[in-house]
Structures are given as C-alpha cells and as structure tokens.
Amino acid sequence: MCYISFNCFLLIDLSNMYKLLKPIHGGLGVLIQEVEGHIKQTGLEAVKSLKGDNVPGQFVESMLEVHQKYTELIQGVFHSDQQFVGALDKACAAAINFKQSAKHLCKSPEMLSKYCDNLLKKSSKGVSESELDDKLSNCITVFKYLDDKDVFQRFYSRMLAKRLIYGQSASMDAEEAMINKLKQACGYEFTNKLHRMFTDVSISTSLNKEFLDFIQSKENVELGVNFSIMVLQAGAWPIGQSNLPSFSITQELEKSVQMFEAFYNVKYSGRKLTWLHNFCSAELKFNHLKRPYFVTMGSFQMAILLLFNSSDILTFHDIRENTNLPEKELLKQLQTLIDTKIVSTEGEVTSCSCISLNLGYTNKRTKFKITTAIQKDSSQEVEQTHNAVEEDRKMYLQAAIVRIMKARKILKHAMLIQEVISQSRARFAPSVPMIKKCIESLIDKSYLERTANSSDEYSYIA
C-alpha cells in the first residue's frame, strides 16, 4: 500500500480492512504507518501554508482542525484503537514542532502563546465566557504536543506580565482558569511563577487601599495626584532589573514616591524596592488645546511632556538634562510623541533638535493611549526570551544530572544521557551535545568525576 485516501467513499473500505487485519499478529503495522504518514503530511502542509495576518490564529486553528478531523476518523473507522491514537499523536507532534531546518528555531511555542495572549486581552471582542473557556482548552490540546514547553512558558509569562501590568486582561477569571489548565497539563512547578504573578496583583490591590489609609491618617499631606502601585516579586516576574535606564522622577511624583517608600518600609522592614519606571504609566490632561484630552502614556513620555508646562519649545539637551534619560532612550520616546503629532521637530529628531509642542493638535477621541515601546513585541525581546530559555535549560539539566547521580552514585554515559532526556521530556527535548556540555561543566565544578575504570562512566562526588 503506497497511499491511503480518506475520501468518504473509502471509509467503509478502511473499516473493513481494519477488521480483517486486526486479528493477524502485526497485521496493522503498514496501515498504522500509512495513516500516520497521511496525517503528518496534512499537518505539515497546513503549517507551511501559513501567511498573511494573524498567523498565530491560523496556526492554532489549522492544527486543531487536523486533530479534530482525524480523531473523529480514528473513533469511527478504527474504533479508537490505541495504536492509531498513537499514530495521530506522533503525526500531530511532528507537524506542530516543525521547523525549517535544524538551525532554525521552532516558532510554534511563540505562536501558541501569542494566540493565548490575543484571546485573553481586552481587545478580544464578541466572545462569551464559555466560548473563551473552550478556546483556552483547545490551546491546551496544541500545548500538549509541544516539545519546547519551556519556550512557551517564557513567552506566555512575558505576555501575562504585560497584560497584568498594563491592565489589558479581559477577565481575571479567565487568566486564572488558563493558569490552572497549564497546571493540570504540566504540574505546579511549571505554573508556580505564573501563580505568584497573579497573587502579586491581588496583594497590590490591598496594598493600595492601605497606602491610601496611611496618607489620610497624616495631617497636611496631599499627594496632588491619583497614585497607585504594583509591587512585584523579583523572582516571579520576567522583568530584568539589570540595564534599567537612568531616569529622574518628575517633581509632580516625588512626594508620592517618598510617601509610599516610607509606608512600605514600615510595613515590610528590610525589603528593598526597585522602581521600574519603564513599566509605569500615567494619564495626563491636556489643557493647552481647544478642548481637553485625557491621554494615557508611559512615565518617560509623561516626564517629557510635563516639561512643556514651562515652555512651548525645548531643546533635546534641555529634555535630557531634566529627565536624565539616556540619549538612545530619549530619542525613542521623542520619536513616539512626534509620530502621534503631540510634539514636532524639523526633520529627523537628533540630539541637536528643538522640540515644539503642537498647539494645533486635534484628535477625534478625547481619551486615548500612546503605546509605549515596551508594550510592543520586538525582535530583540524574542531573542532575549530564547537566550533566557537557553540559560534556564543549562541550569535545569545540571540540576537533573546532579539529582540522578546523587541517587545512582555511579552511572555509564549512555544511561545518564537516557535518564536526563527522560526527566526533561515534560519541559523540553534536550540535545545530546547540550547534555554533554552540562556533564563537563559539572566535572569542572567537582560534582562528578570519571571513574578510573572507564572514560564513559561517571561517579558522584559527595
């Protein structure tokens, strides 16, 4: 048999063939192989044809369509025979984990996380709670076939962080439901940080109420602004504290920051707060135009625009001196404000530019947002995510090797490789060269040593 057509008129023939071959020892082998090959080919054709807008949506929906179609066929024609179910699983895994070449990264974890992000954002319209829950459950169907679940976790974690920080979640119940679905699929360890992120948001709501009570208990203290905070655990959120851009907080916010630090130090003695100004947002009211506008923006953009209270025209040097932002960051922020036509300059913005407030600015909407650069997905962020995954994998593999060797004491190289792959399979598919590098690293760190009897045998150093 070279090819099997699954057209409706042949389904009865396939069913009869199955009934004839099943009693024969090994009789189904060729049929199973052909079914797997056909499903795999169908799935790969769907993946390779992805193009245009909303590729993540196309990817997930096409994979679900293939899975659903052949699940029904296997149930109806092959009576849910586990050998054919296994063939379906192998074929779906091959299609979902497809990559252009060995050098290319698999895009599926990123696409699935983006699909989830689109579902869980406020911008997702016209979807009922039950429909949303069904779609999230379907995501888990695709997720289970991913080899690189840790890559998905990293991307999902970053996108969840943005939804929570910027208040973009359509439903906190749906967010929690998705985390619980991932927990059921992969266990508590996989979702531990996601749960902690979710908890931080809840605790921050209570903390804001306590801070307001603290301010009201003080005599003659007026913040002058509506000020709210979100306190994030450094170890739970995928937000690096290194390479934070320098920034001088605006005079309008100095008292609020000082009062919150005083309140927090009393409540949690010994804890250190690091302000992530690049993730902060503010709402400004524009009073200088024909009608007022309420504009939500990043804290860097806010700091720049507040400087125009003293003058309609500022030099790049003036703005940099007052905000203390690095030149590259300031250029990026100014370009965003120029693109929205709130400010203007002659020609391309440079360190020698003069920036003018656009006194003739108009907008159909009186309330709108300026999207900050950090809210947008960038190729740099994708690269950072993959680099972080690579480091996580090294640590995970080293921990797994030490754990195995501590239990076994002495183990052959091939057996150690096999056990490490087996333990890692639930999170990712480690390459043998990567495992070898981790073994060598542990030998250098004196956790393991090669035995005197054999060069391909290791012993654990207590």
Summary of the structure (lengths in Angstrom):
residues: 462
radius of gyration: 28.3
end to end distance: 57.8
largest distance: 90.5
contacts: 1287
relative contact order: 0.06
helix: 59%
strand: 8%
